[in-house]
Amino acid sequence: MTLDAYINPMKRRLFLGGLAALPLAAPALANAKPLSLNEISKYLNGLNSAKGAFTQVNPDGTLSKGTFYIKRPGRMRFEYAAPNDALVIAGQSRLAIFDGRSNAGPQQYPLHKTPLHIILKKNVNLNASGMVTAHQHDGTSTSITAQDPEHPNYGNVKLVFTDKPTELRQWIVTDESGQKTTVILGELNKKANIPGRLFDIDRIVKEGDNR
């Protein structure tokens, strides 16, 4: 099953639609050098857990907001604020999409077939042959576009970083059909206590989600 097949129009507005990335406000010297692939790989591998707010630009120009959690390897959670009330969880090698307005169970798909798998892997190595297809610097931030070199048809993810200190600020996921999601991250709290149960899809299906 393709990624495009499992997202209906409502869910696409929540997760897989996006416009161009919003500009970053962090100051930087015009002659600053881009972060190297080694530096970015080291940063991602050291990003064990974090919590923060996110803003998502929907395809119709409206915004969705919420809270996200990341607990590497393999786990990520997006809690969408009302009126969406949706929940997207990466965990247990799956991606699950819960519709807060439906009593039906989540739609679930293999995580490794999504571009998010690239940044949730246990060992991120952006120097792997065919992994990075673009590496750019605009004077204020470094961006890379990465894909699974063995399965480029799964789509790609563009990651945007500021430096001094290195920080992930936004990403743009492009699925295999060309649909895009832009997610802009707020300040990351890397000291937050994030329990593993937040990513336990089976528990949430059985017990319901108590945010």
C-alpha positions as CSV (number, residue, x, y, z in Angstrom):
1,M,0.0,0.0,0.0
2,T,1.3,3.4,-0.9
3,L,1.5,6.4,1.4
4,D,-0.8,8.2,-1.0
5,A,-3.4,5.5,-0.8
6,Y,-3.9,5.6,3.0
7,I,-4.4,9.3,3.5
8,N,-7.9,10.5,2.7
9,P,-8.4,14.3,2.0
10,M,-9.1,15.1,5.7
11,K,-6.0,13.3,6.9
12,R,-3.9,14.8,4.1
13,R,-4.8,18.2,5.4
14,L,-3.6,17.1,8.8
15,F,-0.4,15.4,7.9
16,L,0.7,15.3,4.3
17,G,-0.1,18.7,2.8
18,G,2.2,21.6,2.9
19,L,3.3,24.8,1.4
20,A,6.8,26.2,1.1
21,A,8.8,26.3,4.3
22,L,8.4,29.5,6.4
23,P,11.6,31.6,6.7
24,L,13.6,31.2,9.9
25,A,14.2,34.2,12.1
26,A,17.4,33.0,13.7
27,P,20.2,35.5,12.9
28,A,23.4,34.2,11.3
29,L,26.4,35.7,9.5
30,A,26.0,36.0,5.8
31,N,29.3,34.2,5.3
32,A,28.6,31.4,7.7
33,K,29.4,27.9,6.4
34,P,26.9,25.2,6.0
35,L,26.8,22.4,8.6
36,S,28.5,19.3,7.3
37,L,26.8,16.0,6.8
38,N,28.9,14.6,9.7
39,E,27.7,17.4,12.0
40,I,24.1,16.9,11.1
41,S,24.3,13.1,11.5
42,K,26.0,13.6,14.9
43,Y,23.2,16.0,16.0
44,L,20.4,13.6,14.9
45,N,22.1,10.6,16.6
46,G,22.4,12.7,19.8
47,L,18.8,13.8,19.8
48,N,17.5,11.1,22.1
49,S,14.3,12.8,23.2
50,A,12.6,16.2,22.9
51,K,9.2,17.9,23.2
52,G,8.0,21.1,21.7
53,A,5.2,22.9,19.9
54,F,4.8,22.7,16.1
55,T,2.9,24.5,13.4
56,Q,1.8,22.9,10.2
57,V,0.9,24.7,7.0
58,N,-2.0,22.9,5.4
59,P,-2.5,22.8,1.6
60,D,-5.4,25.3,1.7
61,G,-3.3,27.9,3.5
62,T,-4.7,27.2,7.0
63,L,-2.6,26.3,9.9
64,S,-2.7,23.3,12.3
65,K,-0.9,23.5,15.6
66,G,-0.1,21.1,18.4
67,T,2.6,19.4,20.4
68,F,5.1,16.8,19.2
69,Y,7.4,14.4,21.0
70,I,10.4,12.5,19.7
71,K,12.1,9.6,21.4
72,R,14.8,8.1,19.2
73,P,15.1,5.6,17.8
74,G,11.9,4.9,16.1
75,R,9.3,7.0,18.0
76,M,7.5,10.2,17.3
77,R,4.1,11.6,18.3
78,F,2.0,14.5,17.0
79,E,-0.9,15.7,19.1
80,Y,-3.0,18.1,17.0
81,A,-5.0,20.8,18.9
82,A,-8.7,21.4,18.4
83,P,-10.6,21.6,16.1
84,N,-8.5,18.8,14.5
85,D,-8.0,16.5,17.5
86,A,-6.0,14.1,15.5
87,L,-3.1,12.0,16.7
88,V,-0.2,10.6,14.6
89,I,2.2,8.2,16.2
90,A,5.4,6.5,15.0
91,G,6.2,3.6,17.2
92,Q,6.6,-0.2,17.2
93,S,7.9,0.1,13.6
94,R,4.6,1.5,12.5
95,L,2.9,4.8,11.6
96,A,-0.6,5.1,13.1
97,I,-3.0,7.9,12.2
98,F,-5.9,8.4,14.7
99,D,-8.9,10.4,13.6
100,G,-10.2,12.2,16.7
101,R,-13.7,12.5,15.2
102,S,-14.1,8.8,14.5
103,N,-14.6,5.8,16.7
104,A,-12.8,3.6,14.2
105,G,-9.3,2.3,14.9
106,P,-6.2,4.0,13.5
107,Q,-4.9,3.4,10.0
108,Q,-1.5,1.8,10.3
109,Y,1.4,1.5,7.9
110,P,5.1,0.4,8.0
111,L,7.3,3.2,9.3
112,H,10.2,2.2,7.1
113,K,8.0,3.1,4.1
114,T,7.7,6.8,5.2
115,P,10.4,9.5,4.9
116,L,10.2,10.0,8.7
117,H,12.1,6.7,9.1
118,I,15.2,8.5,7.8
119,I,15.5,10.7,10.9
120,L,14.2,8.1,13.4
121,K,16.7,5.4,12.5
122,K,19.0,4.2,15.3
123,N,22.0,5.2,13.4
124,V,21.6,8.1,11.0
125,N,24.4,8.3,8.4
126,L,23.9,11.0,5.9
127,N,27.1,10.2,4.2
128,A,25.7,6.9,2.9
129,S,25.7,6.7,-0.9
130,G,22.6,8.1,-2.3
131,M,21.1,9.3,1.0
132,V,21.4,13.1,0.5
133,T,20.2,14.5,-2.7
134,A,20.6,18.2,-1.8
135,H,22.8,20.1,0.7
136,Q,22.3,23.9,0.8
137,H,23.0,27.0,2.8
138,D,21.1,30.3,2.5
139,G,23.2,32.4,4.8
140,T,21.0,31.8,7.8
141,S,20.4,28.0,7.8
142,T,21.5,24.7,6.4
143,S,19.1,22.4,4.7
144,I,19.5,18.9,3.4
145,T,17.1,16.7,1.4
146,A,17.4,13.0,2.3
147,Q,15.9,9.8,1.0
148,D,16.2,6.0,1.5
149,P,18.8,5.2,-1.1
150,E,17.4,1.8,-1.6
151,H,13.8,3.0,-1.9
152,P,13.8,6.6,-3.3
153,N,10.1,5.9,-4.4
154,Y,9.1,6.2,-0.7
155,G,9.7,9.9,-0.8
156,N,12.1,12.3,0.9
157,V,12.4,14.7,3.8
158,K,14.0,18.1,3.7
159,L,15.5,19.1,7.1
160,V,16.4,22.7,8.0
161,F,18.9,23.5,10.8
162,T,20.2,26.6,12.4
163,D,23.7,26.5,13.9
164,K,25.5,27.8,17.0
165,P,24.0,25.7,18.5
166,T,22.9,23.2,15.8
167,E,19.1,22.8,16.1
168,L,16.4,21.2,13.9
169,R,13.9,23.9,13.1
170,Q,11.6,22.5,10.4
171,W,11.1,19.7,7.9
172,I,9.2,19.2,4.7
173,V,8.1,15.6,4.0
174,T,7.4,14.7,0.4
175,D,5.6,11.4,-0.1
176,E,5.8,9.2,-3.1
177,S,2.9,11.0,-4.8
178,G,4.6,14.4,-4.4
179,Q,2.4,15.7,-1.7
180,K,4.2,17.8,0.9
181,T,4.0,18.6,4.6
182,T,5.8,21.5,6.2
183,V,6.2,21.3,9.9
184,I,7.8,24.3,11.8
185,L,9.2,23.4,15.2
186,G,9.1,25.6,18.3
187,E,11.8,25.5,21.0
188,L,12.8,22.0,21.8
189,N,12.8,20.8,25.4
190,K,15.4,18.1,25.5
191,K,15.1,17.6,29.3
192,A,11.4,16.7,29.3
193,N,10.3,13.4,30.8
194,I,8.7,11.6,27.9
195,P,7.2,8.2,28.9
196,G,7.4,5.4,26.4
197,R,3.6,4.7,26.7
198,L,3.0,7.8,24.6
199,F,4.2,5.8,21.6
200,D,2.6,2.5,22.4
201,I,0.1,2.2,19.6
202,D,-1.4,-1.1,20.8
203,R,-2.0,0.3,24.3
204,I,-3.7,3.4,22.9
205,V,-5.9,1.3,20.6
206,K,-6.9,-0.9,23.6
207,E,-7.3,1.7,26.3
208,G,-7.9,4.9,24.4
209,D,-5.5,7.9,24.6
210,N,-5.2,9.9,27.8
211,R,-3.2,12.9,26.8
